[in-house]
Amino acid sequence: MDRIAYAVHNYLGLSETFIYEPLRNIKSFQPFVLAVTKENLDKFPYPRVYSASDLPLPQRALEYLTKSFDKKVIREEKPKLIHAHFGWEGIHMLPLKRHSKLPMVTSLYGADISMYPNNPIYRMQLKRLFREGDLFLAACEDLKKRAVELGCPENKIRVQYCGIDLERFQFTPPHIKRSETITILMLGRLVDKKGFDYGIKAFAESYKNHKNIRLRIIGNGPEKGKLIKLINELGIGSAVTLEEGKNHQEVAHAMQEADIFMMAYVTSKSGNAEGTPSVIKEASAVGLPVVTTRHAGVPEGVLDGETGFLAEEKDVKNLSKKLNQLIENRDLRIQFGEKGRNFIKEKFNLLDQVRELEDIYRELC
């Protein structure tokens, strides 16, 4: 069976299930992982992860200059192709691609196309990657458009969505949830582009007339102190819980317990933007109606007025208005939830996306 070098800078950040799930579901090829650093191996077990971080310190410095470790792994494993994840890893892999004369596909996910190109050196490196790389997979149409604007040839890029594991995120019929309390869930890294502050303000507006709602926030990040302060200033502390980040099994359980999923994504001050966030698709997969913003690739994962509602970025008033419609109409929550599950099943099924990825590998090999 042909082998694939699955290249990531760090194996593997807690939020990067969109990299791990395809890896463990590829059946027609034998992937092995090439990584610069490693963490969370207990949460993302995989038998073949090679990293120069395992070398003694002096050898690591040499590896940075010569990539002798990566070259050795390539010689021994004899892959047919390199698959780099994120634009910066594609750039990092270019010398290895040249040395090995292997085709390389690079997946583009978000910040690598929306924020990092603000740096002129990175932008120059990205243009070199676009010239020398064989194929690019954008996580959504918005990222594809941005990549083309940055110089990626249109005939070298296509959209490859991050799929959702429908077995892990099982459908929970909304009609079985009969509690008087309605739980609204927000989930992700506590950073500015996630828009937690706007979501909290929208919840506070809705809470004025709906004392039966509760907001559950799950995540870690630098904005935590700021968000706690905002919750206290708005006087909604008794209706809001802010919990530490959870693994993907716990995330699925939290979604199954909720009634509405809300995220108020915004473009950050640094220009950072989302692709089509996995949490939006995961929430729909379990049957949650979604309230979110018309941001970057988000609309590709939500059918406005059918599986959820879209508001403009930073539009607290409209976010609250959309939230109220779902709070006040249980039948609408059920309708959106059922349509959402079907939508995810048709467009974002993990196994379908992995089979497409395997077809891409065959094409390049």
JOCOR-V648971 format. One record per residue. N is the residue number from 1. NEAR is the number of other C-alpha atoms within 10 Angstrom. Layout:
n=[N N]
near=[NEAR NEAR]
This chain:
n=[1 2 3 4 5 6 7 8 9 10 11 12 13 14 15 16 17 18 19 20 21 22 23 24 25 26 27 28 29 30 31 32 33 34 35 36 37 38 39 40 41 42 43 44 45 46 47 48 49 50 51 52 53 54 55 56 57 58 59 60 61 62 63 64 65 66 67 68 69 70 71 72 73 74 75 76 77 78 79 80 81 82 83 84 85 86 87 88 89 90 91 92 93 94 95 96 97 98 99 100 101 102 103 104 105 106 107 108 109 110 111 112 113 114 115 116 117 118 119 120 121 122 123 124 125 126 127 128 129 130 131 132 133 134 135 136 137 138 139 140 141 142 143 144 145 146 147 148 149 150 151 152 153 154 155 156 157 158 159 160 161 162 163 164 165 166 167 168 169 170 171 172 173 174 175 176 177 178 179 180 181 182 183 184 185 186 187 188 189 190 191 192 193 194 195 196 197 198 199 200 201 202 203 204 205 206 207 208 209 210 211 212 213 214 215 216 217 218 219 220 221 222 223 224 225 226 227 228 229 230 231 232 233 234 235 236 237 238 239 240 241 242 243 244 245 246 247 248 249 250 251 252 253 254 255 256 257 258 259 260 261 262 263 264 265 266 267 268 269 270 271 272 273 274 275 276 277 278 279 280 281 282 283 284 285 286 287 288 289 290 291 292 293 294 295 296 297 298 299 300 301 302 303 304 305 306 307 308 309 310 311 312 313 314 315 316 317 318 319 320 321 322 323 324 325 326 327 328 329 330 331 332 333 334 335 336 337 338 339 340 341 342 343 344 345 346 347 348 349 350 351 352 353 354 355 356 357 358 359 360 361 362 363 364 365]
near=[7 15 16 22 21 21 25 24 19 15 23 20 15 15 16 12 18 18 18 16 18 21 17 14 14 15 13 15 16 16 23 20 20 27 20 20 15 19 12 12 13 7 13 16 12 13 8 11 16 19 21 21 15 12 12 9 11 8 14 19 14 12 18 13 8 13 17 16 19 20 17 11 16 19 11 9 15 15 21 20 23 27 24 26 21 22 25 21 21 29 22 18 25 19 14 20 19 12 10 17 11 18 18 26 23 26 23 28 25 25 19 22 27 24 16 19 21 13 9 10 10 16 17 13 18 25 17 15 22 24 13 15 21 16 21 30 22 26 24 26 18 21 27 25 15 16 24 15 11 17 15 22 14 13 10 15 22 17 16 21 26 25 24 26 20 18 10 15 23 18 22 19 15 25 13 8 16 10 9 8 15 22 21 24 23 24 24 20 19 22 16 19 19 21 22 25 23 22 24 25 21 24 27 23 19 20 18 10 10 16 11 13 20 21 26 17 21 19 17 17 13 11 15 16 10 11 16 15 12 16 20 12 10 12 12 19 15 10 17 21 15 18 12 10 19 17 11 15 10 11 20 19 14 16 28 21 18 25 27 26 25 28 24 27 27 23 19 16 10 13 15 19 25 25 27 25 22 20 20 24 29 27 30 30 33 28 33 36 33 34 25 26 24 18 22 22 20 23 20 19 26 26 17 17 13 17 27 30 25 21 21 15 18 19 15 21 16 17 28 22 17 21 25 18 13 22 21 12 10 16 12 19 23 22 18 24 30 24 20 29 26 16 20 26 19 10 16 23 19 22 17 14 18 23 16 14 17 16 13 15 21 14 8 15 14]
